[in-house]
């Protein structure tokens, strides 16, 4: 069985391509061209879980079956990659009947690419002040992804420790020339920011409505399973929520579930799915506060993995 490893995936898929793949994945989802049940979660020790996400794409160039199985280990004591597993792709032309693609690399790229796709639609065209909460793999991926869609001129970061912040800043110097500053509180980090990316595995809210500038766009991608929460539920009051999938967010996002219970969000269509928004060509003016809450969809994993396989096969000829 062919295995496309993480290093190969990162070489084959960049964020410019990721924007196009995200558009296709969200279009497939919002046009009902995907069969994908809610993901199955198996919990292990504290901070450990396994997620299983099968899907079938009904039509188009990425048609076919696939399944992601990944073990996620979160927390300060985690050593090595936080996501380990494979995306299994079936019946891809020109190769073995089943191909395994590194799930950690696919998750890293497709998650940040989805945020970039949403940012490109929802953030103000001149948004150039970026804040990132978190200092891990997704924080790094989001710094690169945001630069693909907006003219970033400054970055503010917040992390759990000063050492983690300084390590992130040292890494960032290889990829950006604008000022990067670390802050001791979340409120200080997001003050005056145009774009905020939350990328942590917080167990309790770190960002509340009172912390926000009057106008900004938020990509909330961390804490995407029950028991974790980055955003305080009051953040949804009088602000605009966009999701990757309403049903998945309602099943997996603590902050959204609590906001619904408090009457801050409707019980059914909690937000506007990003795929439907683009399909309708709705114009977003970038004013006020927009929130893109994503928990990750199997259709993204399948689209990105099939594309990686095809590019890997092309590189071998």
C-alpha positions in Angstrom: 0.0 0.0 0.0 1.3 3.4 -1.0 2.0 5.9 1.9 2.4 9.6 1.3 4.3 10.9 4.3 4.0 14.3 6.0 7.1 15.9 4.4 5.8 15.0 1.0 2.4 16.4 1.7 3.9 19.7 2.9 6.0 20.0 -0.3 3.0 19.1 -2.5 0.3 21.4 -1.0 0.8 25.1 -0.5 -1.8 27.6 0.7 -2.5 29.1 -2.7 -3.6 25.6 -3.8 -5.2 25.1 -0.3 -7.6 28.0 -1.0 -8.9 26.3 -4.2 -9.2 23.0 -2.5 -11.0 24.5 0.5 -13.5 26.2 -1.9 -14.1 22.8 -3.6 -14.6 21.0 -0.3 -17.0 23.5 1.1 -18.9 23.7 -2.1 -19.3 19.9 -2.1 -20.5 19.9 1.5 -23.0 22.8 1.1 -24.4 21.4 -2.1 -25.1 18.0 -0.5 -22.6 16.2 -2.6 -21.0 14.4 0.4 -22.1 11.6 2.7 -20.3 12.2 6.0 -21.6 11.2 9.4 -20.6 13.1 12.5 -17.1 12.1 13.5 -16.7 9.3 16.1 -14.7 10.3 19.2 -13.0 7.7 21.4 -11.5 9.2 24.6 -8.3 7.9 26.2 -6.4 9.4 29.0 -6.7 13.1 29.9 -6.1 15.2 26.8 -6.1 12.1 24.5 -8.7 11.1 22.0 -9.1 9.3 18.7 -11.3 10.7 15.9 -12.6 8.6 13.0 -14.1 10.5 10.1 -15.4 8.5 7.0 -17.0 10.1 4.0 -18.1 9.5 0.4 -17.9 12.3 -2.2 -20.7 11.7 -4.7 -19.5 13.6 -7.8 -16.7 15.6 -9.3 -13.0 15.1 -9.6 -12.6 14.0 -6.0 -15.4 11.4 -6.1 -14.9 8.3 -3.9 -14.6 6.9 -0.5 -12.1 7.9 2.2 -11.6 7.8 6.0 -9.4 9.7 8.4 -8.3 8.0 11.6 -6.2 10.2 13.9 -5.1 10.1 17.5 -4.9 13.6 19.1 -2.8 14.3 22.2 -3.2 17.8 23.7 -1.7 19.5 26.7 1.6 21.0 27.9 3.2 17.6 28.5 2.7 16.4 24.9 5.9 15.4 23.1 6.1 15.1 19.4 3.2 15.7 17.0 -0.2 16.4 18.4 -2.0 14.6 15.5 -0.9 11.1 14.4 -2.8 8.9 11.9 -3.7 8.4 8.3 -6.3 9.4 5.7 -7.2 6.3 3.7 -8.2 7.0 0.1 -9.8 4.3 -1.9 -9.8 3.5 -5.6 -7.6 6.3 -6.8 -6.6 5.8 -10.5 -3.1 4.8 -11.2 -2.0 3.5 -7.8 -2.9 0.9 -5.2 -6.6 0.3 -4.3 -5.9 2.0 -0.9 -3.5 4.8 -0.3 -2.6 6.2 3.1 -1.7 9.9 3.5 -0.2 11.4 6.7 -3.2 12.7 8.6 -1.1 15.2 10.7 0.1 17.1 7.7 -3.3 17.0 6.0 -5.0 18.3 9.1 -2.4 21.0 9.6 -2.7 22.4 6.0 -6.4 22.0 5.4 -7.3 23.6 8.7 -5.2 26.7 8.1 -6.3 26.8 4.5 -10.0 26.8 5.6 -9.3 29.8 7.9 -7.5 31.6 5.0 -10.5 30.9 2.7 -12.9 32.3 5.3 -10.7 35.3 6.0 -10.5 36.1 2.3 -14.3 36.3 2.2 -15.1 37.8 5.6 -12.2 40.1 6.6 -11.8 43.7 5.5 -9.7 43.9 2.3 -7.2 46.1 4.1 -7.0 44.0 7.3 -3.3 44.0 8.1 -3.0 43.6 11.9 -3.0 39.9 12.9 -3.2 38.3 16.4 -2.6 34.7 17.0 -3.5 33.0 20.3 -1.4 29.9 20.7 2.2 29.0 19.7 1.9 25.5 18.3 1.7 23.9 14.9 -1.6 25.5 14.0 -0.4 28.9 15.1 2.5 28.6 12.7 0.4 27.3 9.9 -2.1 30.2 10.4 0.7 32.8 10.2 1.7 31.4 6.8 -1.9 31.0 5.7 -3.0 34.6 6.6 -0.2 36.0 4.6 -1.6 34.3 1.6 -4.8 36.3 1.7 -4.1 39.6 3.5 -1.2 42.2 3.5 -0.1 41.5 7.1 2.0 44.3 8.6 2.2 43.3 12.2 1.6 40.3 14.4 0.7 40.0 18.1 0.9 36.7 19.8 -0.2 35.2 23.1 1.0 31.8 24.5 0.9 29.9 27.7 4.5 30.5 28.5 7.1 33.2 27.7 9.4 30.5 26.4 6.8 29.2 23.9 6.3 32.8 22.7 9.9 33.5 22.2 10.4 30.2 20.3 7.5 31.2 18.0 9.0 34.6 17.4 12.4 33.1 16.5 10.7 30.7 14.1 8.5 33.5 12.6 11.6 35.6 11.5 12.2 33.1 8.8 8.8 33.7 7.2 7.9 37.4 7.8 9.6 40.7 7.9 7.0 42.7 9.9 7.1 43.3 13.7 6.1 40.4 15.9 5.3 41.1 19.6 4.4 38.8 22.5 1.8 39.8 25.1 1.1 38.6 28.6 -2.7 38.7 28.3 -5.1 37.7 25.5 -6.8 41.1 25.8 -3.5 42.9 25.1 -2.7 40.6 22.1 -6.0 41.2 20.3 -6.4 44.9 21.0 -6.7 46.8 17.7 -6.3 43.5 15.6 -8.1 43.1 12.3 -7.8 39.3 12.2 -7.7 37.0 15.3 -6.8 33.3 15.0 -7.4 31.1 18.1 -5.4 27.9 17.8 -5.2 26.5 21.4 -6.5 23.5 23.2 -8.0 25.6 26.0 -10.3 23.9 28.5 -11.9 27.1 29.5 -12.6 30.4 27.6 -9.6 32.6 26.9 -11.3 35.2 24.6 -14.5 37.1 25.5 -16.7 39.7 23.8 -15.3 42.5 26.0 -11.8 41.8 24.6 -12.6 42.4 21.0 -12.1 45.5 18.9 -15.2 47.0 17.3 -14.4 45.5 14.0 -12.4 42.3 13.3 -12.6 38.8 11.9 -12.0 35.7 14.1 -10.9 32.2 13.0 -11.7 29.9 15.9 -10.1 26.5 15.1 -8.8 25.2 18.4 -10.8 23.4 21.1 -12.9 21.6 18.5 -14.2 18.7 20.7 -16.4 18.6 23.8 -14.5 19.4 26.9 -12.5 22.2 25.3 -13.4 25.9 24.8 -11.5 28.9 23.6 -14.3 31.4 23.0 -16.6 32.6 25.8 -20.2 32.1 24.6 -21.0 35.8 25.0 -18.8 36.4 22.0 -21.7 35.4 19.7 -24.0 38.1 21.0 -24.8 40.6 18.2 -21.9 39.2 16.1 -22.0 37.1 12.9 -21.2 33.4 13.0 -20.0 31.4 10.0 -19.2 27.7 10.2 -17.7 24.9 8.2 -20.8 22.8 9.0 -23.6 23.8 11.3 -24.4 20.2 12.3 -20.8 19.4 13.2 -20.3 22.6 15.1 -23.5 22.0 17.1 -22.2 18.6 18.0 -18.5 19.5 18.9 -18.2 23.1 19.9 -18.7 23.9 23.6 -18.9 27.6 23.0 -21.6 27.3 20.4 -23.6 24.8 22.4 -23.6 27.1 25.4 -24.5 30.1 23.3 -27.5 28.2 22.0 -28.6 27.3 25.5 -28.4 30.9 26.5 -30.4 32.0 23.5 -27.6 33.9 21.9 -27.7 31.7 18.8 -30.7 29.9 17.1 -31.2 26.2 17.9 -31.1 25.0 14.3 -29.2 27.2 11.8 -26.7 28.5 14.3 -24.6 30.2 11.6 -24.1 30.6 7.9 -22.1 27.8 6.4 -19.1 29.2 4.5 -19.7 27.0 1.5 -23.3 28.3 1.1 -22.1 31.9 1.6 -19.6 31.7 -1.2 -22.1 29.9 -3.5 -24.6 32.8 -3.0 -21.9 35.4 -3.8 -23.0 37.4 -0.8 -21.0 40.5 -0.3 -19.3 41.0 3.0 -18.2 44.5 3.9 -15.7 43.5 6.6 -17.3 45.7 9.2 -18.4 44.6 12.7 -17.2 41.2 14.1 -17.3 38.0 12.0 -16.5 34.6 13.5 -15.5 31.5 11.5 -15.9 28.5 13.8 -14.5 25.3 12.2 -14.3 21.8 13.7 -13.0 20.1 10.6 -14.8 18.0 8.0 -13.9 14.6 6.4 -14.6 16.1 2.9 -11.7 18.5 3.4 -9.4 15.5 4.3 -10.5 13.6 1.2 -10.1 16.5 -1.2 -6.7 17.5 0.1 -5.5 13.9 0.3 -6.6 12.9 -3.2 -4.9 16.1 -4.6 -1.7 15.2 -2.7 -1.7 11.6 -4.1 -2.1 12.9 -7.6 0.6 15.4 -7.3 2.9 12.8 -5.7 2.2 10.4 -8.6 2.9 13.2 -11.2 6.2 14.0 -9.5 7.3 10.3 -9.9 6.9 10.4 -13.7 
